[in-house]
Amino acid sequence: MNQKIGPETGTKTSTEIIAGITTFLTMAYIIFVNADILSVTGMDRTAVITVTCLVSGLVTIATGMITRSPIAMAPGMGLNAFFAFTLVLNQGIRWQVALGIVFIAGTVFLLLTLVGLRKKIVEAVPRELLSAIAVGIGIFIAFMGLQNLGLVVDDPATLVKAAPLSKTVLIGLAGLLCMVVLEILKIRGSLLIGILLSTLLAILFGETPLPSKIISLDTNISLVFGKLEIMEALKLSLLAPIFSMLFIDLFDSVGSLLGLAKEAGMIDEKGDIPKFDRILNIDAAASMLGAVCGTSTTTTYIESASGIASGGRRGLTSIVTGSLFLLSILFIPLFSIVPRYATAPALIMVGFFMAKNILDIDFKKLEVGFPSFIIILMIALSYSISTGLAFGFLSYSLIMILKGKPGEIKPAFWVVNILCVLFFVL
């Protein structure tokens, strides 16, 4: 394989390709999960599967080409649940109007990004809290991995508990052990190799059937494409749902980007992210494109960290990931055989890699140590990046006020506080 060295980071082309494949396999579950969630609203499941592949592929490729960063994007988990269960099922909003809400939120996002407000918000966050975001997301990802593996399950008395070591759990743990050993030996592509090993074991032990066909040509998206109703979504009564979606996407995407940027070495010596504006522009435009095509809010994916952990540093990683999403439109039956418990170990490893950012937090300084602790705790336990950030940001401001140093809070951070309060109120 070609071993060209990237001019920006010194990474090999082969490393970037492996990283792109790893990111895809780690987040490919969204192809089916997104369709399962959105289909409860009455949307056609097959059409949503195709649209998920199409939007994820196009936006991720655009991210790689325009920003030259290893960031992948797809319809966001949590945001799709808010779309389906809160807006449509609970509030009785038709899915066509809900798509209009997604489009409006994406438009506002783009405007906020173009005027520089989103960047100012990021620059106003203390560096220790940025490290806490990365740690919190890492624990969140690892927790997701343990759930997908089937090792941690729900319990009515204690909320969660360890599950018995079933055959599928053991298969996933074998993949995890493989990843750990390969990491110790410093062999590139350890996460991808572990995923493939678990998938192979699942096939050999009869836990995952071989696909009945390799190629599927069922790519009709007309049942959801262009069905959004923007004018209906502009009603005053829908202002609260629009704001809620704005806030969740704002802090989910910003939180994910900050965590991924630290892992990918995208932060310069001044603590800034030079590519941040371009990534945020694509993130906002992606939601608008997704709404037009027929899916919920598209955002930055924390699973991109799996490719970054595999050595991905350039846009080629994203281009490979996006290309595989587009290819999935034809090969959905083949990609569907990779079980979630096979990709779960990669999430656990990513959580481990991101947790090292805790070393950058000075817990002896209560004004940053306690808010950092709250961010880490609440991101994982509330199962929401935006909720964790809201609690952490507000606690930081309250401590600074009580300490008599409100002047040390940057002006843009007061905007963040207002948004956090509105988030809880609405």
C-alpha positions as CSV (number, residue, x, y, z in Angstrom):
1,M,0.0,0.0,0.0
2,N,1.1,3.6,-0.7
3,Q,2.9,5.0,2.3
4,K,3.0,8.7,1.5
5,I,3.5,11.0,4.4
6,G,0.9,13.8,5.0
7,P,2.4,17.3,4.7
8,E,0.5,18.6,7.7
9,T,0.9,15.8,10.3
10,G,3.4,13.3,9.0
11,T,0.9,10.5,9.1
12,K,1.0,7.7,6.5
13,T,-1.8,7.4,3.9
14,S,-2.3,3.8,5.0
15,T,-2.8,4.9,8.6
16,E,-5.4,7.5,7.5
17,I,-7.2,4.8,5.5
18,I,-7.3,2.4,8.4
19,A,-8.5,5.2,10.7
20,G,-11.3,6.1,8.3
21,I,-12.5,2.5,8.1
22,T,-12.3,2.3,11.9
23,T,-14.4,5.4,12.4
24,F,-17.0,4.1,9.9
25,L,-17.3,0.7,11.6
26,T,-17.6,2.3,15.0
27,M,-20.4,4.6,13.9
28,A,-22.1,2.5,11.2
29,Y,-24.7,1.5,13.7
30,I,-26.4,4.9,13.1
31,I,-27.5,3.7,9.7
32,F,-30.0,1.3,11.3
33,V,-30.5,2.9,14.7
34,N,-31.5,6.3,13.1
35,A,-34.0,4.6,10.9
36,D,-35.4,2.6,13.8
37,I,-36.0,5.7,15.8
38,L,-37.3,8.0,13.1
39,S,-39.6,5.3,11.6
40,V,-41.8,5.4,14.8
41,T,-43.0,8.8,13.5
42,G,-44.4,7.2,10.3
43,M,-41.3,7.9,8.2
44,D,-40.4,5.1,5.7
45,R,-37.6,3.1,7.3
46,T,-35.9,2.1,4.1
47,A,-35.9,5.6,2.8
48,V,-34.4,6.9,6.1
49,I,-31.6,4.2,6.0
50,T,-30.7,5.5,2.5
51,V,-30.8,9.1,3.5
52,T,-28.7,8.5,6.6
53,C,-26.0,7.0,4.4
54,L,-26.3,9.8,1.9
55,V,-26.2,12.7,4.3
56,S,-23.5,11.2,6.5
57,G,-21.3,10.4,3.5
58,L,-21.6,13.8,1.7
59,V,-21.1,15.9,4.9
60,T,-18.2,13.8,6.2
61,I,-16.4,13.9,2.8
62,A,-17.0,17.7,2.7
63,T,-15.5,18.0,6.2
64,G,-12.4,16.1,5.2
65,M,-11.9,18.1,2.0
66,I,-12.7,21.6,3.3
67,T,-11.2,21.4,6.8
68,R,-8.7,18.6,6.4
69,S,-9.6,17.2,9.7
70,P,-10.5,13.6,10.8
71,I,-14.0,14.5,11.9
72,A,-17.1,12.5,10.8
73,M,-20.7,13.8,10.9
74,A,-24.1,12.0,10.9
75,P,-27.6,12.3,12.3
76,G,-27.0,12.8,16.0
77,M,-28.1,10.3,18.6
78,G,-30.2,12.0,21.2
79,L,-31.3,14.6,18.7
80,N,-33.1,12.0,16.7
81,A,-34.8,10.8,19.9
82,F,-35.8,14.4,20.7
83,F,-37.2,14.6,17.1
84,A,-39.2,11.4,17.2
85,F,-40.3,11.0,20.8
86,T,-40.6,14.5,22.1
87,L,-41.6,16.5,19.1
88,V,-43.6,14.0,17.1
89,L,-45.0,11.4,19.6
90,N,-45.3,13.5,22.7
91,Q,-46.2,17.0,21.3
92,G,-48.1,15.7,18.3
93,I,-46.0,17.6,15.7
94,R,-46.1,16.0,12.3
95,W,-42.7,14.7,11.2
96,Q,-42.8,17.0,8.1
97,V,-43.0,20.0,10.5
98,A,-40.4,18.6,12.8
99,L,-38.0,18.5,9.7
100,G,-38.9,22.2,9.3
101,I,-37.8,22.8,12.9
102,V,-34.5,21.1,12.2
103,F,-33.9,23.2,9.1
104,I,-34.7,26.5,11.0
105,A,-32.4,25.5,13.9
106,G,-29.7,24.7,11.3
107,T,-30.2,28.1,9.7
108,V,-29.9,29.9,13.0
109,F,-26.7,27.9,13.8
110,L,-25.2,29.0,10.5
111,L,-25.9,32.6,11.2
112,L,-24.5,32.4,14.7
113,T,-21.4,30.8,13.3
114,L,-20.9,33.3,10.5
115,V,-21.1,36.2,13.0
116,G,-18.5,34.4,15.2
117,L,-20.7,33.9,18.3
118,R,-20.1,30.2,18.5
119,K,-16.3,30.7,18.3
120,K,-16.5,33.4,21.0
121,I,-18.4,31.0,23.2
122,V,-15.8,28.4,22.9
123,E,-12.9,30.9,23.5
124,A,-14.7,32.0,26.7
125,V,-14.6,28.5,28.3
126,P,-11.7,28.1,30.7
127,R,-9.1,25.6,29.5
128,E,-9.6,23.3,32.5
129,L,-13.3,22.9,31.6
130,L,-12.3,22.1,28.0
131,S,-10.2,19.2,29.3
132,A,-13.1,18.1,31.5
133,I,-15.3,18.0,28.4
134,A,-12.9,15.6,26.8
135,V,-12.8,13.4,29.9
136,G,-16.5,13.5,30.3
137,I,-17.1,12.5,26.7
138,G,-14.5,9.8,27.0
139,I,-16.3,8.2,30.0
140,F,-19.6,8.7,28.1
141,I,-18.3,6.9,25.1
142,A,-16.9,4.1,27.3
143,F,-20.2,3.8,29.1
144,M,-22.0,3.5,25.7
145,G,-19.4,0.8,24.7
146,L,-20.2,-1.2,27.9
147,Q,-23.9,-1.0,27.1
148,N,-23.4,-2.0,23.5
149,L,-21.2,-4.9,24.6
150,G,-24.0,-6.1,26.9
151,L,-21.7,-6.0,30.0
152,V,-23.6,-3.2,31.7
153,V,-27.4,-3.4,31.7
154,D,-30.2,-1.5,33.4
155,D,-31.5,-2.4,36.9
156,P,-34.7,-1.1,38.6
157,A,-33.0,-1.0,42.0
158,T,-29.5,0.4,41.2
159,L,-30.1,1.8,37.7
160,V,-27.2,-0.2,36.2
161,K,-25.5,-3.4,37.0
162,A,-23.0,-5.9,35.4
163,A,-24.6,-8.5,33.2
164,P,-23.6,-12.2,33.1
165,L,-20.8,-13.2,30.8
166,S,-22.8,-14.4,27.8
167,K,-21.3,-15.7,24.6
168,T,-21.7,-12.3,22.8
169,V,-20.1,-10.5,25.8
170,L,-17.1,-12.9,25.7
171,I,-16.8,-12.3,21.9
172,G,-16.7,-8.6,22.5
173,L,-14.2,-8.9,25.3
174,A,-11.9,-11.0,23.0
175,G,-11.9,-8.1,20.6
176,L,-11.2,-5.7,23.5
177,L,-8.3,-7.8,24.6
178,C,-6.9,-7.9,21.1
179,M,-7.1,-4.1,20.9
180,V,-5.2,-3.7,24.2
181,V,-2.5,-6.2,23.2
182,L,-2.0,-4.5,19.8
183,E,-1.8,-1.1,21.5
184,I,0.9,-2.3,23.8
185,L,2.8,-3.6,20.8
186,K,2.2,-0.3,19.1
187,I,0.6,-1.9,16.0
188,R,-1.5,0.5,13.9
189,G,-5.1,-0.3,13.3
190,S,-5.6,-2.1,16.6
191,L,-9.2,-0.9,16.9
192,L,-10.2,-2.0,13.4
193,I,-8.4,-5.4,13.8
194,G,-10.3,-5.9,17.1
195,I,-13.6,-5.1,15.5
196,L,-12.9,-7.6,12.6
197,L,-11.8,-10.3,15.1
198,S,-15.1,-10.0,17.1
199,T,-17.1,-10.1,13.9
200,L,-15.3,-13.2,12.7
201,L,-15.9,-14.9,16.0
202,A,-19.5,-13.9,16.0
203,I,-19.9,-15.6,12.6
204,L,-17.9,-18.7,13.6
205,F,-20.1,-19.2,16.8
206,G,-23.3,-18.6,14.9
207,E,-24.2,-15.3,16.6
208,T,-24.1,-13.3,13.4
209,P,-25.6,-14.8,10.2
210,L,-23.9,-14.3,6.9
211,P,-25.9,-11.8,4.7
212,S,-28.5,-13.4,2.3
213,K,-27.2,-10.9,-0.4
214,I,-24.3,-8.6,-0.8
215,I,-25.8,-5.7,-2.8
216,S,-29.1,-3.9,-2.3
217,L,-30.4,-1.5,-5.0
218,D,-33.4,-0.4,-2.9
219,T,-32.4,3.3,-2.7
220,N,-35.7,5.2,-3.1
221,I,-35.7,8.3,-0.9
222,S,-38.7,10.1,-2.4
223,L,-40.9,9.2,0.5
224,V,-38.9,11.6,2.9
225,F,-36.8,13.8,0.6
226,G,-38.0,17.4,0.4
227,K,-41.0,16.7,2.7
228,L,-40.0,19.4,5.3
229,E,-42.6,22.1,6.0
230,I,-40.7,25.2,7.0
231,M,-43.6,27.7,7.1
232,E,-45.6,25.5,9.5
233,A,-42.5,25.3,11.7
234,L,-42.3,29.1,12.0
235,K,-45.3,29.3,14.3
236,L,-44.8,31.1,17.6
237,S,-46.0,28.1,19.5
238,L,-43.0,26.1,18.2
239,L,-40.4,28.6,19.5
240,A,-39.6,26.4,22.6
241,P,-38.9,23.2,20.5
242,I,-36.7,25.2,18.1
243,F,-34.7,26.7,21.0
244,S,-34.3,23.3,22.7
245,M,-33.0,21.7,19.5
246,L,-30.6,24.7,19.1
247,F,-29.2,24.4,22.6
248,I,-28.8,20.6,22.5
249,D,-27.1,20.7,19.1
250,L,-24.9,23.7,20.1
251,F,-23.3,22.2,23.1
252,D,-23.3,18.6,21.8
253,S,-21.4,19.7,18.7
254,V,-19.2,22.2,20.4
255,G,-18.5,19.7,23.2
256,S,-17.7,16.9,20.8
257,L,-15.5,19.1,18.6
258,L,-13.5,20.3,21.6
259,G,-12.9,16.8,22.9
260,L,-11.9,15.5,19.4
261,A,-9.7,18.5,18.7
262,K,-7.6,17.8,21.8
263,E,-7.3,14.2,20.8
264,A,-6.3,15.0,17.2
265,G,-3.8,17.7,18.1
266,M,-5.9,20.4,16.4
267,I,-5.3,22.9,19.2
268,D,-2.4,25.3,18.7
269,E,0.0,26.7,21.3
270,K,-2.4,29.6,22.1
271,G,-5.2,27.1,22.9
272,D,-7.1,27.9,19.7
273,I,-8.5,25.6,17.0
274,P,-7.6,27.2,13.6
275,K,-10.1,25.1,11.7
276,F,-12.9,25.6,14.1
277,D,-14.9,28.1,12.1
278,R,-14.9,25.9,9.0
279,I,-16.0,22.8,10.9
280,L,-18.8,24.7,12.6
281,N,-20.0,26.1,9.3
282,I,-20.2,22.6,7.9
283,D,-21.9,21.3,11.1
284,A,-24.6,24.0,10.7
285,A,-25.1,23.5,7.0
286,A,-25.2,19.7,7.6
287,S,-28.4,20.0,9.7
288,M,-30.0,22.0,6.9
289,L,-29.0,19.5,4.3
290,G,-30.3,16.6,6.5
291,A,-33.6,18.3,7.0
292,V,-34.1,18.7,3.2
293,C,-33.1,15.1,2.6
294,G,-35.3,13.7,5.3
295,T,-33.5,13.1,8.6
296,S,-33.0,14.7,12.0
297,T,-30.2,17.0,13.0
298,T,-26.8,16.1,11.6
299,T,-23.9,16.8,13.9
300,T,-20.3,16.0,14.8
301,Y,-19.8,12.4,16.0
302,I,-17.8,11.6,19.1
303,E,-17.1,8.2,17.5
304,S,-14.6,10.0,15.3
305,A,-12.3,9.6,18.3
306,S,-11.9,5.9,17.3
307,G,-10.3,6.9,14.0
308,I,-8.2,9.5,15.7
309,A,-7.1,6.9,18.3
310,S,-6.1,4.7,15.3
311,G,-3.8,7.5,14.0
312,G,-6.1,9.6,11.8
313,R,-5.0,13.2,11.7
314,R,-5.9,14.4,8.2
315,G,-8.9,14.9,6.1
316,L,-8.3,11.6,4.3
317,T,-9.7,9.9,7.4
318,S,-13.0,11.6,6.9
319,I,-13.0,11.1,3.2
320,V,-12.6,7.4,3.6
321,T,-15.3,7.3,6.3
322,G,-17.7,9.3,4.1
323,S,-17.0,7.2,1.1
324,L,-17.9,4.1,3.0
325,F,-21.2,5.6,4.0
326,L,-22.0,6.3,0.4
327,L,-20.9,2.7,-0.6
328,S,-23.2,1.5,2.2
329,I,-26.2,2.5,0.1
330,L,-25.3,-0.5,-2.1
331,F,-23.8,-2.8,0.5
332,I,-26.2,-2.3,3.5
333,P,-26.7,-6.1,3.8
334,L,-23.0,-6.7,4.1
335,F,-22.2,-4.0,6.6
336,S,-25.2,-5.0,8.7
337,I,-23.5,-8.2,9.8
338,V,-21.1,-6.3,12.1
339,P,-22.8,-6.5,15.5
340,R,-22.8,-3.7,18.0
341,Y,-20.9,-5.8,20.5
342,A,-18.1,-6.1,18.0
343,T,-17.7,-2.3,17.7
344,A,-18.3,-1.7,21.4
345,P,-14.7,-2.5,22.5
346,A,-13.5,0.4,20.2
347,L,-15.7,2.8,22.2
348,I,-14.3,1.5,25.4
349,M,-10.7,2.0,24.2
350,V,-11.6,5.5,22.9
351,G,-12.9,6.4,26.4
352,F,-9.6,5.2,27.9
353,F,-7.6,7.3,25.4
354,M,-9.7,10.5,26.1
355,A,-9.6,10.0,29.9
356,K,-6.0,11.0,30.0
357,N,-7.0,14.7,29.7
358,I,-7.9,14.6,33.4
359,L,-4.2,15.2,34.0
360,D,-4.7,18.7,32.7
361,I,-7.2,19.7,35.4
362,D,-6.0,21.2,38.6
363,F,-8.5,19.8,41.1
364,K,-6.8,21.8,43.9
365,K,-8.3,25.0,42.5
366,L,-12.0,24.6,43.5
367,E,-13.2,27.2,41.1
368,V,-12.2,25.0,38.1
369,G,-11.8,21.7,39.8
370,F,-15.4,21.3,41.0
371,P,-17.1,22.5,37.7
372,S,-14.8,20.1,35.9
373,F,-15.9,17.3,38.2
374,I,-19.6,18.1,37.5
375,I,-19.0,18.2,33.8
376,I,-17.3,14.8,33.8
377,L,-20.0,13.3,36.1
378,M,-23.1,14.7,34.5
379,I,-22.1,14.0,30.8
380,A,-21.8,10.3,31.6
381,L,-24.6,9.9,34.2
382,S,-27.2,12.1,32.4
383,Y,-26.3,10.5,29.1
384,S,-26.2,14.0,27.6
385,I,-23.3,16.1,26.6
386,S,-25.4,19.3,26.6
387,T,-26.8,18.6,30.1
388,G,-23.4,18.0,31.6
389,L,-22.0,21.2,30.1
390,A,-25.0,23.2,31.3
391,F,-24.5,22.0,34.9
392,G,-20.7,22.5,34.8
393,F,-20.8,26.0,33.2
394,L,-23.4,27.3,35.6
395,S,-21.5,25.9,38.6
396,Y,-18.3,27.6,37.4
397,S,-20.1,31.0,37.2
398,L,-21.8,30.6,40.6
399,I,-18.5,29.8,42.3
400,M,-16.8,32.7,40.7
401,I,-19.6,35.0,41.8
402,L,-19.5,33.7,45.4
403,K,-15.7,34.0,45.3
404,G,-16.1,37.7,44.5
405,K,-14.5,37.4,41.1
406,P,-17.3,37.7,38.5
407,G,-15.1,40.0,36.5
408,E,-12.9,37.1,35.5
409,I,-15.8,35.5,33.6
410,K,-15.5,36.5,30.0
411,P,-18.4,38.4,28.4
412,A,-19.3,35.6,26.0
413,F,-19.6,33.2,28.9
414,W,-22.5,35.2,30.3
415,V,-24.3,34.4,27.1
416,V,-23.5,30.8,27.8
417,N,-25.0,31.1,31.3
418,I,-28.2,32.6,29.9
419,L,-28.5,29.8,27.3
420,C,-28.0,27.2,30.1
421,V,-30.8,28.7,32.2
422,L,-33.1,28.9,29.3
423,F,-32.3,25.2,28.5
424,F,-33.4,24.1,32.0
425,V,-36.5,26.3,32.0
426,L,-37.7,25.3,28.6
